[in-house]
Amino acid sequence: MARSQNSFMKKQKEKKKLKKKEEKQEKKELRKEQSKGGSLDAMIAYVDEYGNILDSPPEEPKKEDKKSENKE
């Protein structure tokens, strides 16, 4: 009797282990589907001339030509 009960417990543990593994795999797939993506573009942040953090690159300041200043 002890032998049959022992093998029964082993089978139950194996079933539990498989079930846990399947749940873990499902959670992993769910996270992959819901992820926003880890692309490099999504992680880059820009800093403007005043030290503010921006998602998009700041506009470059307009450079004035020295020739146009001299004419006026």
N, C-alpha and C positions, 0 to 999 in steps of 0.2 A: 503494500500500500504506500509506503513512503516513497518508493521509486516512482510510481505513477503520479503522485501528488507533486513531486519535485519537478518532473517533466512538464506538468501542467503549469506550474509557476514560471518555468523558463519560457514557455510559449506565450504566457500573458505578458511577461516582461518584453519579449521580442515584439509583440503587437503594439505595446505602448511606445516602444522605441521607434517603430516604423511610423506610427501615427504622429509622433512628435516631429519626426524628420519631414513628413509630408506637410505639416502645418508650417514648419519653418520655411520650406521651399515656397509655399503659397505666399507667405508674408514677404519673402524676398522678391517674388515676381510682382506683387502688388506695389512694393516700394519702387521698383524699376518703372512701372507704368505711370506712377504718380510723380516721378521726379521731374523737376523743371529742366534738368540738364545741367551738366557741370562743364559746359563749354567755357573756353578761355574768355570769350567776349562777354559772357554773363558775369564773370568774376572781376573784370577790370573796372577800376574806379579812376576818375580823373579829378585833378585839383585845379581850380581856377586861380587867377592872380590874387584873389583875396583869401585863399585858403579854404574855400568851400569845396566839399566833395560832391562830384556830379557823376551821373550815369553815362552821359554822353560827353564827347570831347568838347572842351570850351572853344568858343569862337576866337580865332586869332585876332589880336588887335590890328587895326588898320594902320599901315605904315604910310606916312606922308612923304612925298618926294621932296627932296631939298630944292629941286629946280622950280617947283611950283611956289615954294615959299619965297624964293629970291625974286620972282617976277612981280609979286604983289608988293 
